[in-house]
Amino acid sequence: MKEPESHEESRQPLTAEESFDLRSIVMEYDVLTIDTSTIKKLGYRFDSGLLDQLSQFKNNDTLLIFSDVVVREMEKHITDDISEAREKHKNSLKELRKKSAMDNASIQKINDLLDVQLPVDELANNIIESFLDKTDALVIDSVQITSDQLLNRYFNTKPPFENTSAKKNEFPDAIALLALEKWGSFNGRKVLAVSEDKGWVSYGEESEIIDVQTDLATALNIINSFDMSKKINDVLHFALEDIMNNEQSEQREELLFEIEGQTNEVDATSIGYSTEATVISAFSGVTLSYNSVSFQEQKPSKLKVVNRQDRAITVQIPIIANARAITTFVLLRNVTGYEITPGAFITSEEKFEQDASKDFTFPANLLLTLEIDTLRDSSEIAEIEIIDTPASFDFGDINEEQRNYTLLHLR
């Protein structure tokens, strides 16, 4: 979509402050690595959000590398997560059987489906292998790291070891960092690492090979902003300026329209209830349906370029989102009823499937991909994705007197 003609006439050369081109960087980073805790924080969602942006490094001049220690840690965490999810599912089935909410035959069918799946360690390995192939990542062998190197850092409390009682837990970090340092030194490469771990940050401060950033989006911005052509930089800047600050912009209108049709799935929910006799036995995840968004950052030069492939550039934009959160859960309520003999009653349970919806306003991030056309000085919106949404939503108290939701008897 072309930019409004009114903007063509008002364009001025960009100042150094406005430019995305980070000329203050001493050298170009052509190697990126990420620690386990950062990937875990992003939920191992390799097909969405910032982790999905790592696919840009396949067939790219920038190399994505991991220590084999980090890869093994990722496999272990994913294995544990899958095992925990399966165990929770089986426990939920047992609870439903106890409450007579599902018959044994149906439960057995579900269990049979679970039993024919691959072992959890194989599933985890397949997920990691798919990710490594998708990003063309290189795994660095750490077998050449000697015990003398590790023990020297351990007993002299050198990074990543800290002077704490948990110092022994930092051995995997030490092995990973020493392997990365040795590889970078041997190959003459400067490594940009992403980690919030204090040990990694401290190590980077003293290393000549490894520099550490605490935020993945910032690291991607550093890599993608280096040596960006002035022409692409100018078109990108004015496109973002038009979208974020020009209320009459056609691209802004298109973007907001597309966002209003977006939905997100949130894994975890937090639901409160006020009636003691009412128990929430199970609930689904939350679906977010967006009503509107506003931009937190108004200066395009402050945004982070997280992906750059040919003329397609992805920028992370901080937003304030308003969305309707919708969930479904089951209520079990004890009721006293049936008189079987004079003066003797039995207590039964009523089961209700209940829907809840509520509007929430929260900070998030928008990944906006623009196709840049330098010949026409224009851009088009190629893709949008909302990330960093809250992990839980409080729908408030649920009680018999105040609820306005439709109840569905399950029996």
Buried (B, 14 or more C-beta within 10 A) or exposed (E): BBBBEEBEEEEEEBEEEBBBBBEEBEEBBBBBBBBBBBBBEBEBEBEBBBBBBBBBBEEBEBBBBBBBBBBBBBBEBBBEBBBEEEEEEBEBBEBBBEBEBBEEEEBEEBEEEEEEEEEBBEBBBEBBEEBBEBBBBBBBEBEEBEEEBBEEBBEEEBBBBBEEEEBEEBBBBBBBBBBBBBBBBEEEBBBBBBBBBBBBBBBBEEBEBBBBBBBBBBBBBBBBBBEBEEEBBBBBBBBBBBBBEBEEBBBBEBBBEBBEEBEBEBEEBEBEBEBEBBBBBBBBEBBBBBBEBEBBBEEBBEBBBBBBBEBBBBBBBBBEBBBBBBBBBBBBBEEEEEEEEEEEEEEEBBBBBBEBBBEBEBEBBBBBBBBBEBEEBBBBBBEBBBBBBBEEBEBEEBEEEEBEEEEEEEE
